[in-house]
Amino acid sequence: MSENHVLRLLDRHLSAENAHDLSGTLSTLVPDCEFVDETLGVRWSGHDGAAAHYTMWWNAFDLEVTGERLHLAGESAVAETTWRGTHVGQFADVAATGSEVEFSVAVVITFRDGLMAGERFYWDAAGLARQLGVESLQTAVTSTTNSGERS
């Protein structure tokens, strides 16, 4: 894929994601995509799994994701992102707090057939827990395995 194609694809993906447009977001992914949240220890596969991943975040937070830096490397990329918003629903057994949150997420993205093949997420659970006023989000692994499998 050309760099220009990757940039257009990522822009389309991020726009759909920030609009909570599930069909638009899924249209940027290969059917057998794989999502891994290394922090939560959960893996989702396929469009159904990707939908579960996105709705988990969208139901818990009214977030806007901003791309800060992008590092391209062949059929993959690393995106440094900032997620900002409000905690509006249950996440990791923490009921909605209404707290404003801001945290950095590193996303490793792979590409195949002109689309995104997967995303692997790395973020600071302790920092998000502090912003939500709780000691830890350790229960996130247990509470999210309903929609994904433990990695």
CYANA upper distance limits for C-alpha pairs under 8 A (distance plus 0.5 A):
  1 MET  CA      5 HIS  CA      6.74
  1 MET  CA      6 VAL  CA      7.11
  1 MET  CA     75 GLU  CA      7.82
  1 MET  CA    114 GLY  CA      6.86
  2 SER  CA      6 VAL  CA      6.86
  3 GLU  CA      7 LEU  CA      6.68
  3 GLU  CA     72 LEU  CA      8.39
  4 ASN  CA      8 ARG  CA      6.73
  5 HIS  CA      9 LEU  CA      6.56
  5 HIS  CA    114 GLY  CA      8.33
  6 VAL  CA     10 LEU  CA      6.57
  7 LEU  CA     11 ASP  CA      6.59
  8 ARG  CA     12 ARG  CA      6.65
  9 LEU  CA     13 HIS  CA      6.59
  9 LEU  CA     28 THR  CA      7.31
  9 LEU  CA    115 LEU  CA      7.70
 10 LEU  CA     14 LEU  CA      6.52
 11 ASP  CA     15 SER  CA      6.58
 12 ARG  CA     16 ALA  CA      6.74
 12 ARG  CA     25 THR  CA      8.45
 12 ARG  CA     28 THR  CA      8.03
 13 HIS  CA     17 GLU  CA      6.54
 13 HIS  CA     24 GLY  CA      7.82
 13 HIS  CA     25 THR  CA      5.93
 13 HIS  CA     28 THR  CA      6.45
 14 LEU  CA     18 ASN  CA      6.52
 14 LEU  CA     25 THR  CA      8.29
 14 LEU  CA     65 VAL  CA      7.86
 15 SER  CA     19 ALA  CA      6.72
 16 ALA  CA     20 HIS  CA      6.65
 16 ALA  CA     21 ASP  CA      5.50
 16 ALA  CA     22 LEU  CA      7.70
 16 ALA  CA     24 GLY  CA      5.84
 16 ALA  CA     25 THR  CA      5.62
 17 GLU  CA     21 ASP  CA      6.53
 17 GLU  CA     22 LEU  CA      7.72
 17 GLU  CA     24 GLY  CA      8.30
 17 GLU  CA     25 THR  CA      6.19
 18 ASN  CA     63 LEU  CA      7.70
 18 ASN  CA     64 GLU  CA      5.95
 18 ASN  CA     65 VAL  CA      6.91
 20 HIS  CA     58 TRP  CA      7.52
 21 ASP  CA     25 THR  CA      6.56
 22 LEU  CA     26 LEU  CA      6.53
 22 LEU  CA     51 ALA  CA      7.40
 22 LEU  CA     54 TYR  CA      8.31
 23 SER  CA     27 SER  CA      6.56
 24 GLY  CA     28 THR  CA      7.53
 25 THR  CA     29 LEU  CA      7.88
 26 LEU  CA     47 HIS  CA      6.98
 26 LEU  CA     50 ALA  CA      7.95
 26 LEU  CA     51 ALA  CA      8.01
 28 THR  CA    115 LEU  CA      6.02
 28 THR  CA    116 MET  CA      6.56
 29 LEU  CA     33 CYS  CA      6.78
 29 LEU  CA     47 HIS  CA      8.14
 29 LEU  CA    115 LEU  CA      5.82
 29 LEU  CA    116 MET  CA      5.17
 29 LEU  CA    117 ALA  CA      6.43
 29 LEU  CA    118 GLY  CA      8.02
 30 VAL  CA     46 GLY  CA      8.36
 30 VAL  CA     47 HIS  CA      8.42
 30 VAL  CA    112 ARG  CA      7.83
 30 VAL  CA    113 ASP  CA      8.08
 30 VAL  CA    115 LEU  CA      6.33
 30 VAL  CA    116 MET  CA      6.61
 30 VAL  CA    117 ALA  CA      5.93
 31 PRO  CA     46 GLY  CA      5.97
 31 PRO  CA     47 HIS  CA      6.18
 32 ASP  CA     45 SER  CA      6.97
 32 ASP  CA     46 GLY  CA      4.77
 32 ASP  CA     47 HIS  CA      7.33
 32 ASP  CA    117 ALA  CA      7.83
 33 CYS  CA     45 SER  CA      6.32
 33 CYS  CA     46 GLY  CA      5.32
 33 CYS  CA     47 HIS  CA      7.25
 33 CYS  CA     50 ALA  CA      7.99
 33 CYS  CA    116 MET  CA      7.89
 33 CYS  CA    117 ALA  CA      5.20
 33 CYS  CA    118 GLY  CA      5.56
 34 GLU  CA     43 ARG  CA      7.70
 34 GLU  CA     44 TRP  CA      6.33
 34 GLU  CA     45 SER  CA      5.02
 34 GLU  CA     46 GLY  CA      6.66
 34 GLU  CA     49 GLY  CA      8.25
 34 GLU  CA     50 ALA  CA      7.87
 34 GLU  CA    117 ALA  CA      7.09
 34 GLU  CA    118 GLY  CA      5.10
 34 GLU  CA    119 GLU  CA      7.15
 35 PHE  CA     43 ARG  CA      6.15
 35 PHE  CA     44 TRP  CA      5.53
 35 PHE  CA     45 SER  CA      6.79
 35 PHE  CA     49 GLY  CA      8.12
 35 PHE  CA     50 ALA  CA      7.05
 35 PHE  CA     53 HIS  CA      8.16
 35 PHE  CA    118 GLY  CA      5.90
 35 PHE  CA    119 GLU  CA      5.44
 35 PHE  CA    120 ARG  CA      6.32
 36 VAL  CA     41 GLY  CA      7.91
 36 VAL  CA     42 VAL  CA      6.36
 36 VAL  CA     43 ARG  CA      4.87
 36 VAL  CA     44 TRP  CA      6.85
 36 VAL  CA    119 GLU  CA      6.92
 36 VAL  CA    120 ARG  CA      5.19
 36 VAL  CA    121 PHE  CA      6.79
 36 VAL  CA    151 SER  CA      7.96
 37 ASP  CA     41 GLY  CA      6.24
 37 ASP  CA     42 VAL  CA      5.86
 37 ASP  CA     43 ARG  CA      6.87
 37 ASP  CA    120 ARG  CA      6.33
 37 ASP  CA    121 PHE  CA      5.27
 37 ASP  CA    122 TYR  CA      7.17
 38 GLU  CA     42 VAL  CA      7.26
 38 GLU  CA    120 ARG  CA      7.39
 38 GLU  CA    121 PHE  CA      6.36
 38 GLU  CA    122 TYR  CA      6.22
 38 GLU  CA    151 SER  CA      8.43
 39 THR  CA    121 PHE  CA      7.75
 39 THR  CA    122 TYR  CA      6.32
 39 THR  CA    123 TRP  CA      6.72
 39 THR  CA    124 ASP  CA      7.91
 39 THR  CA    125 ALA  CA      7.34
 40 LEU  CA    140 ALA  CA      6.41
 40 LEU  CA    141 VAL  CA      5.61
 40 LEU  CA    144 THR  CA      8.47
 41 GLY  CA    141 VAL  CA      6.46
 41 GLY  CA    150 ARG  CA      6.16
 41 GLY  CA    151 SER  CA      5.81
 42 VAL  CA    141 VAL  CA      7.26
 42 VAL  CA    144 THR  CA      7.83
 42 VAL  CA    145 THR  CA      7.13
 42 VAL  CA    148 GLY  CA      6.35
 42 VAL  CA    149 GLU  CA      5.96
 42 VAL  CA    150 ARG  CA      4.96
 42 VAL  CA    151 SER  CA      5.54
 43 ARG  CA    148 GLY  CA      5.99
 43 ARG  CA    149 GLU  CA      5.79
 43 ARG  CA    150 ARG  CA      6.51
 43 ARG  CA    151 SER  CA      5.83
 44 TRP  CA     49 GLY  CA      4.94
 44 TRP  CA     50 ALA  CA      6.68
 44 TRP  CA     52 ALA  CA      8.13
 44 TRP  CA     53 HIS  CA      7.42
 44 TRP  CA    147 SER  CA      8.01
 44 TRP  CA    148 GLY  CA      5.37
 44 TRP  CA    149 GLU  CA      7.03
 45 SER  CA     49 GLY  CA      5.16
 45 SER  CA     50 ALA  CA      7.03
 45 SER  CA    148 GLY  CA      8.41
 46 GLY  CA     50 ALA  CA      6.68
 47 HIS  CA     51 ALA  CA      6.50
 48 ASP  CA     52 ALA  CA      6.78
 49 GLY  CA     53 HIS  CA      6.75
 49 GLY  CA    147 SER  CA      7.61
 49 GLY  CA    148 GLY  CA      7.18
 50 ALA  CA     54 TYR  CA      6.73
 51 ALA  CA     55 THR  CA      6.49
 52 ALA  CA     56 MET  CA      6.46
 52 ALA  CA    147 SER  CA      6.25
 52 ALA  CA    148 GLY  CA      7.97
 53 HIS  CA     57 TRP  CA      7.18
 53 HIS  CA    147 SER  CA      7.95
 53 HIS  CA    148 GLY  CA      8.27
 54 TYR  CA     58 TRP  CA      6.53
 55 THR  CA     59 ASN  CA      6.16
 56 MET  CA     60 ALA  CA      6.86
 56 MET  CA     91 PHE  CA      8.36
 57 TRP  CA     61 PHE  CA      6.35
 57 TRP  CA     91 PHE  CA      8.46
 58 TRP  CA     62 ASP  CA      6.68
 58 TRP  CA     63 LEU  CA      7.68
 59 ASN  CA     88 VAL  CA      7.69
 59 ASN  CA     89 GLY  CA      6.23
 59 ASN  CA     90 GLN  CA      8.09
 60 ALA  CA     87 HIS  CA      6.42
 60 ALA  CA     88 VAL  CA      5.86
 60 ALA  CA     89 GLY  CA      4.42
 60 ALA  CA     90 GLN  CA      5.81
 60 ALA  CA     91 PHE  CA      6.00
 60 ALA  CA     96 ALA  CA      7.76
 61 PHE  CA     85 GLY  CA      7.00
 61 PHE  CA     86 THR  CA      5.96
 61 PHE  CA     87 HIS  CA      5.00
 61 PHE  CA     88 VAL  CA      5.68
 61 PHE  CA     89 GLY  CA      6.89
 62 ASP  CA     85 GLY  CA      5.76
 62 ASP  CA     86 THR  CA      5.69
 62 ASP  CA     87 HIS  CA      7.05
 62 ASP  CA     88 VAL  CA      6.95
 63 LEU  CA     83 TRP  CA      6.73
 63 LEU  CA     84 ARG  CA      5.84
 63 LEU  CA     85 GLY  CA      4.73
 63 LEU  CA     86 THR  CA      7.04
 64 GLU  CA     83 TRP  CA      6.26
 64 GLU  CA     84 ARG  CA      5.92
 64 GLU  CA     85 GLY  CA      6.70
 65 VAL  CA     81 THR  CA      7.08
 65 VAL  CA     82 THR  CA      6.25
 65 VAL  CA     83 TRP  CA      5.05
 65 VAL  CA     84 ARG  CA      7.05
 66 THR  CA     81 THR  CA      6.00
 66 THR  CA     82 THR  CA      5.73
 66 THR  CA     83 TRP  CA      6.94
 67 GLY  CA     79 ALA  CA      7.24
 67 GLY  CA     80 GLU  CA      6.71
 67 GLY  CA     81 THR  CA      5.03
 67 GLY  CA     82 THR  CA      7.10
 68 GLU  CA     79 ALA  CA      7.91
 68 GLU  CA     80 GLU  CA      5.96
 68 GLU  CA     81 THR  CA      5.72
 68 GLU  CA     82 THR  CA      7.38
 69 ARG  CA     79 ALA  CA      6.36
 69 ARG  CA     80 GLU  CA      5.59
 69 ARG  CA     81 THR  CA      7.61
 70 LEU  CA     77 ALA  CA      7.40
 70 LEU  CA     78 VAL  CA      6.35
 70 LEU  CA     79 ALA  CA      5.07
 70 LEU  CA     80 GLU  CA      6.82
 71 HIS  CA     77 ALA  CA      5.97
 71 HIS  CA     78 VAL  CA      5.59
 71 HIS  CA     79 ALA  CA      6.87
 72 LEU  CA     76 SER  CA      6.83
 72 LEU  CA     77 ALA  CA      4.90
 72 LEU  CA     78 VAL  CA      7.10
 73 ALA  CA     77 ALA  CA      6.08
 75 GLU  CA    110 THR  CA      6.43
 75 GLU  CA    111 PHE  CA      5.79
 75 GLU  CA    112 ARG  CA      7.71
 76 SER  CA    108 VAL  CA      7.69
 76 SER  CA    109 ILE  CA      5.92
 76 SER  CA    110 THR  CA      4.77
 76 SER  CA    111 PHE  CA      6.39
 77 ALA  CA    108 VAL  CA      6.34
 77 ALA  CA    109 ILE  CA      5.63
 77 ALA  CA    110 THR  CA      7.04
 78 VAL  CA    106 ALA  CA      7.41
 78 VAL  CA    107 VAL  CA      6.12
 78 VAL  CA    108 VAL  CA      5.02
 78 VAL  CA    109 ILE  CA      6.64
 79 ALA  CA    106 ALA  CA      6.30
 79 ALA  CA    107 VAL  CA      5.63
 79 ALA  CA    108 VAL  CA      6.97
 79 ALA  CA    109 ILE  CA      8.12
 80 GLU  CA    104 SER  CA      7.75
 80 GLU  CA    105 VAL  CA      6.72
 80 GLU  CA    106 ALA  CA      5.28
 80 GLU  CA    107 VAL  CA      7.04
 81 THR  CA    104 SER  CA      6.20
 81 THR  CA    105 VAL  CA      5.72
 81 THR  CA    106 ALA  CA      6.63
 81 THR  CA    107 VAL  CA      8.02
 82 THR  CA    102 GLU  CA      7.36
 82 THR  CA    103 PHE  CA      6.21
 82 THR  CA    104 SER  CA      5.01
 82 THR  CA    105 VAL  CA      6.61
 83 TRP  CA    101 VAL  CA      8.28
 83 TRP  CA    102 GLU  CA      6.03
 83 TRP  CA    103 PHE  CA      5.91
 83 TRP  CA    104 SER  CA      6.71
 83 TRP  CA    105 VAL  CA      7.64
 84 ARG  CA    100 GLU  CA      8.01
 84 ARG  CA    101 VAL  CA      6.11
 84 ARG  CA    102 GLU  CA      4.86
 84 ARG  CA    103 PHE  CA      7.24
 85 GLY  CA    100 GLU  CA      6.11
 85 GLY  CA    101 VAL  CA      5.93
 85 GLY  CA    102 GLU  CA      7.16
 86 THR  CA     98 GLY  CA      6.34
 86 THR  CA     99 SER  CA      6.06
 86 THR  CA    100 GLU  CA      4.97
 86 THR  CA    101 VAL  CA      6.38
 87 HIS  CA     96 ALA  CA      6.08
 87 HIS  CA     97 THR  CA      6.36
 87 HIS  CA     98 GLY  CA      5.53
 87 HIS  CA     99 SER  CA      5.93
 87 HIS  CA    100 GLU  CA      6.99
 87 HIS  CA    101 VAL  CA      7.57
 87 HIS  CA    132 LEU  CA      8.29
 88 VAL  CA     96 ALA  CA      5.37
 88 VAL  CA     97 THR  CA      7.25
 88 VAL  CA     98 GLY  CA      6.20
 89 GLY  CA     95 ALA  CA      6.61
 89 GLY  CA     96 ALA  CA      4.84
 89 GLY  CA     97 THR  CA      8.32
 90 GLN  CA     94 VAL  CA      5.85
 90 GLN  CA     95 ALA  CA      4.80
 90 GLN  CA     96 ALA  CA      5.72
 91 PHE  CA     95 ALA  CA      7.13
 91 PHE  CA     96 ALA  CA      8.06
 91 PHE  CA    140 ALA  CA      7.80
 92 ALA  CA    137 LEU  CA      6.39
 92 ALA  CA    138 GLN  CA      8.12
 92 ALA  CA    139 THR  CA      6.11
 92 ALA  CA    140 ALA  CA      4.46
 92 ALA  CA    141 VAL  CA      8.08
 92 ALA  CA    143 SER  CA      6.34
 92 ALA  CA    144 THR  CA      7.67
 93 ASP  CA    137 LEU  CA      8.46
 93 ASP  CA    139 THR  CA      7.12
 93 ASP  CA    140 ALA  CA      7.42
 93 ASP  CA    143 SER  CA      7.16
 94 VAL  CA    134 VAL  CA      8.47
 97 THR  CA    132 LEU  CA      7.16
 99 SER  CA    131 GLN  CA      7.54
 99 SER  CA    132 LEU  CA      6.66
100 GLU  CA    131 GLN  CA      8.04
101 VAL  CA    128 LEU  CA      7.65
101 VAL  CA    131 GLN  CA      6.63
101 VAL  CA    132 LEU  CA      8.17
102 GLU  CA    128 LEU  CA      8.27
103 PHE  CA    123 TRP  CA      8.04
103 PHE  CA    124 ASP  CA      7.91
103 PHE  CA    127 GLY  CA      7.93
103 PHE  CA    128 LEU  CA      7.27
104 SER  CA    123 TRP  CA      6.72
104 SER  CA    124 ASP  CA      7.93
105 VAL  CA    121 PHE  CA      7.12
105 VAL  CA    122 TYR  CA      6.17
105 VAL  CA    123 TRP  CA      5.20
105 VAL  CA    124 ASP  CA      8.21
106 ALA  CA    121 PHE  CA      6.39
106 ALA  CA    122 TYR  CA      5.67
106 ALA  CA    123 TRP  CA      7.01
107 VAL  CA    119 GLU  CA      6.75
107 VAL  CA    120 ARG  CA      5.98
107 VAL  CA    121 PHE  CA      5.21
107 VAL  CA    122 TYR  CA      6.95
108 VAL  CA    119 GLU  CA      6.06
108 VAL  CA    120 ARG  CA      5.54
108 VAL  CA    121 PHE  CA      7.17
109 ILE  CA    116 MET  CA      7.46
109 ILE  CA    117 ALA  CA      7.91
109 ILE  CA    118 GLY  CA      6.19
109 ILE  CA    119 GLU  CA      5.10
109 ILE  CA    120 ARG  CA      7.08
110 THR  CA    116 MET  CA      6.39
110 THR  CA    117 ALA  CA      5.75
110 THR  CA    118 GLY  CA      5.81
110 THR  CA    119 GLU  CA      7.12
111 PHE  CA    115 LEU  CA      6.10
111 PHE  CA    116 MET  CA      4.90
111 PHE  CA    117 ALA  CA      5.31
111 PHE  CA    118 GLY  CA      7.62
112 ARG  CA    116 MET  CA      6.69
112 ARG  CA    117 ALA  CA      6.06
124 ASP  CA    128 LEU  CA      7.01
125 ALA  CA    129 ALA  CA      6.52
125 ALA  CA    136 SER  CA      7.82
125 ALA  CA    137 LEU  CA      6.79
126 ALA  CA    130 ARG  CA      6.75
126 ALA  CA    135 GLU  CA      8.28
126 ALA  CA    136 SER  CA      6.48
126 ALA  CA    137 LEU  CA      7.62
127 GLY  CA    131 GLN  CA      6.99
128 LEU  CA    132 LEU  CA      6.83
129 ALA  CA    133 GLY  CA      6.69
129 ALA  CA    134 VAL  CA      5.75
129 ALA  CA    135 GLU  CA      6.69
129 ALA  CA    136 SER  CA      5.76
129 ALA  CA    137 LEU  CA      6.40
130 ARG  CA    134 VAL  CA      6.32
130 ARG  CA    135 GLU  CA      7.15
130 ARG  CA    136 SER  CA      8.10
139 THR  CA    143 SER  CA      6.73
140 ALA  CA    144 THR  CA      6.43
141 VAL  CA    145 THR  CA      6.85
141 VAL  CA    150 ARG  CA      7.82
144 THR  CA    148 GLY  CA      7.05
145 THR  CA    149 GLU  CA      5.68
145 THR  CA    150 ARG  CA      6.67
